[in-house]
C-alpha cells in the first residue's frame, strides 16, 4: 500500500514508505510554496494596512529641492522644482507600506536561506548524535517541517486583516495609529499560541523524518529536534 502523499499528518508512514529518503523534488516544491505564500501574505498585509490607515499626513515634497536651493541659492538659475509646494499630503498607511515594501521580495530570498541554515544545523546536530545519511535527506526533512508555518501565517494574517477592516479610525494620524495598535494588540497572544502549536507540529514531522533519514531511534531524533526547536522558539518569542 502506498504511503501518504505528504508527511503533514502521518509523518511516520510517509518517511517509512520512502525508506528514509523522501523525494527531494517534493521537498523543494514545499519550500517554494512556503516562500511564495509568505511573500504574498506580506504583500497582502501591507496593502491592507495602507488601505486601513487612510488618514492624511503632511510630508516634505520630494519634488521640491528645498529652501536652501530655491530661496537662498547663490545660483543664478532657479533649480527645477522650485515652483512645487514645499509639502504635500499623503496617506499615512501608504507611506508606511512604501517603507516596508522590501519585505515581500526579501522573503523570497530569506525563506530558502532559512531552509538551508536549518538543514545545516539539524544535520550537524544529528552528526554529533552519531547519525548517518545524506545532507539532501536532512534538507527534505527540514523542508516538510517548515510547511506547518503556513497555517500560522494564514490564520494570524486573516485575524489581522479582520481587525484592520473593522477598526474605526479617527482622522488624527497619531490617534489612528494608536487605535490600530490597540486593535491588533490582542493578536500577539494568539500568535504565541500559534507559534507553539506550529513548533510542536513541525517538530513531530522532523523527529520522524530525522529518525528515518539519519538512522536514529525515534527518541534520539526527537531529543535532537526538541533542543533545536526550543532554541528557535525562544529566539522567536524574545
C-alpha positions in Angstrom: 0.0 0.0 0.0 1.4 3.4 -1.0 2.2 5.8 1.8 0.6 9.3 2.3 1.5 12.0 -0.3 2.9 14.3 2.4 4.2 13.9 6.0 2.0 16.6 7.4 -0.5 14.3 9.1 1.3 10.9 9.0 5.0 11.6 9.1 5.9 8.1 10.3 4.1 6.4 7.4 5.4 8.9 4.8 9.1 8.7 5.7 8.8 4.9 6.3 7.3 4.5 2.8 10.3 6.2 1.3 12.9 4.3 3.3 14.2 7.4 5.0 15.0 9.1 1.7 11.9 11.3 0.7 11.8 12.8 -2.8 14.0 15.9 -2.7 11.9 17.5 -5.6 8.8 17.3 -3.5 10.5 18.9 -0.5 11.9 21.7 -2.7 8.4 22.3 -4.1 7.1 22.5 -0.5 9.7 25.2 0.3 8.7 27.1 -2.9 5.1 27.1 -1.8 6.1 28.4 1.7 8.3 31.1 0.0 5.5 32.3 -2.3 2.8 32.2 0.3 5.0 34.1 2.8 5.9 36.8 0.3 2.3 37.0 -0.9 1.0 37.2 2.6 3.3 40.0 3.5 2.3 41.9 0.4 -1.4 41.5 1.3 -0.9 42.7 4.8 1.0 45.8 3.6 -1.8 46.5 1.2 -4.5 46.1 3.9 -2.5 48.3 6.3 -2.3 51.0 3.7 -6.0 50.8 3.0 -6.9 50.9 6.7 -4.7 53.8 7.7 -6.0 56.2 5.1 -5.6 59.3 7.2 -3.7 62.3 5.6 -0.3 63.5 6.9 1.8 66.4 5.7 5.2 65.4 4.5 8.1 67.1 2.6 7.6 67.2 -1.1 10.3 65.1 -2.8 9.9 67.2 -5.9 10.8 70.4 -4.1 14.6 70.9 -3.9 14.4 72.8 -0.6 14.7 76.4 0.6 18.4 76.2 0.5 18.3 75.9 -3.3 15.2 77.8 -4.1 15.2 80.8 -1.7 18.8 81.2 -0.5 20.5 79.7 -3.5 23.7 81.5 -4.8 23.0 80.1 -8.2 21.8 82.5 -11.0 19.3 80.0 -12.4 16.5 78.7 -10.2 16.6 74.9 -10.0 13.7 73.0 -11.5 11.1 72.0 -8.9 11.2 75.3 -7.0 7.7 76.0 -8.3 6.4 72.9 -6.5 4.9 73.2 -2.9 7.3 72.5 -0.1 5.0 70.0 1.5 2.3 67.6 0.2 -0.4 65.5 1.8 0.0 61.7 1.7 -1.9 58.8 3.3 -0.1 57.6 6.4 -0.7 53.9 5.6 0.7 54.3 2.0 3.8 55.9 3.4 4.4 53.0 5.9 3.7 50.4 3.2 6.2 52.1 0.9 8.9 52.0 3.6 8.2 48.3 4.2 7.8 47.3 0.5 11.2 45.5 0.7 9.7 42.8 2.9 7.9 40.6 0.3 11.0 40.5 -2.0 13.2 39.8 1.0 11.1 36.8 1.9 11.7 35.3 -1.5 15.4 35.2 -0.7 15.2 34.6 3.1 12.9 31.6 3.2 15.2 29.4 1.1 18.2 30.7 3.1 16.5 29.7 6.4 15.8 26.3 4.9 19.5 25.8 4.1 20.6 27.1 7.5 18.2 25.0 9.4 19.2 22.0 7.4 22.9 22.6 8.1 22.2 23.0 11.9 20.0 19.9 12.1 22.4 17.8 10.0 25.3 18.9 12.3 23.4 18.1 15.5 22.4 14.7 14.1 26.1 14.0 13.3 27.0 14.8 16.8 24.5 12.2 17.9 26.1 9.6 15.5 23.5 10.0 12.8 24.3 8.8 9.3 22.7 9.7 6.0 22.9 12.4 3.2 22.5 16.1 3.7 19.9 16.1 0.9 17.7 13.8 3.0 18.1 16.1 6.0 17.1 19.1 3.8 14.0 17.2 2.8 13.0 16.6 6.4 13.6 20.3 7.3 11.5 21.4 4.2 8.4 19.5 5.3 8.9 20.8 8.9 8.6 24.3 7.5 5.1 23.8 5.9 3.1 24.0 9.2 4.2 27.6 9.5 1.8 28.4 6.6 -1.2 27.6 8.9 0.1 30.1 11.4 0.7 32.7 8.7 -2.7 32.3 7.1 -4.6 32.2 10.4 -2.8 35.2 12.0 -2.9 37.1 8.8 -6.7 36.6 8.4 -7.2 37.8 12.0 -5.0 40.9 11.4 -6.9 41.7 8.2 -10.2 41.4 10.0 -9.0 43.8 12.7 -7.7 46.3 10.2 -11.0 46.3 8.3 -13.3 46.5 11.3 -11.5 49.1 13.5 -12.9 52.6 13.2 -10.1 55.2 13.0 -10.1 58.9 13.9 -8.8 61.4 11.4 -5.8 62.4 13.6 -2.8 60.3 12.4 -1.4 59.7 15.9 -4.8 58.7 17.2 -5.4 56.5 14.2 -2.1 54.6 14.7 -2.8 54.2 18.4 -6.3 52.8 17.6 -4.8 50.3 15.1 -2.1 49.2 17.6 -4.8 48.7 20.3 -6.9 46.6 17.9 -4.0 44.4 16.9 -2.6 44.0 20.4 -4.8 41.0 21.2 -3.3 39.2 18.2 0.0 38.8 20.0 -1.3 36.2 22.5 -2.8 34.2 19.6 0.4 34.5 17.8 2.4 33.0 20.7 -0.1 30.0 20.9 0.2 29.5 17.2 4.0 29.6 17.3 4.0 26.9 20.0 1.5 24.8 18.0 3.5 25.1 14.8 6.7 24.2 16.7 5.1 21.0 18.0 3.7 20.1 14.6 6.9 20.8 12.7 8.9 19.1 15.5 6.9 15.9 15.1 7.5 15.9 11.3 11.2 16.5 11.8 11.5 13.9 14.5 10.0 11.1 12.4 11.9 12.3 9.3 15.2 12.6 11.1 14.8 9.1 12.6 14.3 7.6 9.2 16.7 9.7 7.2 19.7 9.7 9.6 19.3 6.2 11.2 18.3 7.4 14.7 15.9 5.9 17.1 12.8 8.0 17.3 13.8 9.0 20.9 17.2 10.2 19.7 15.8 12.1 16.8 13.1 13.7 19.0 15.7 14.8 21.5 17.8 16.5 18.8 14.8 18.2 17.3 13.4 19.2 20.6 16.5 21.1 21.6 16.8 22.9 18.4 13.1 23.7 18.2 13.1 25.0 21.8 16.1 27.3 21.0 14.4 28.6 17.8 11.1 29.2 19.6 12.8 31.1 22.4 14.7 33.3 19.9 11.5 34.0 18.0 9.5 35.0 21.1 12.2 37.0 22.9 
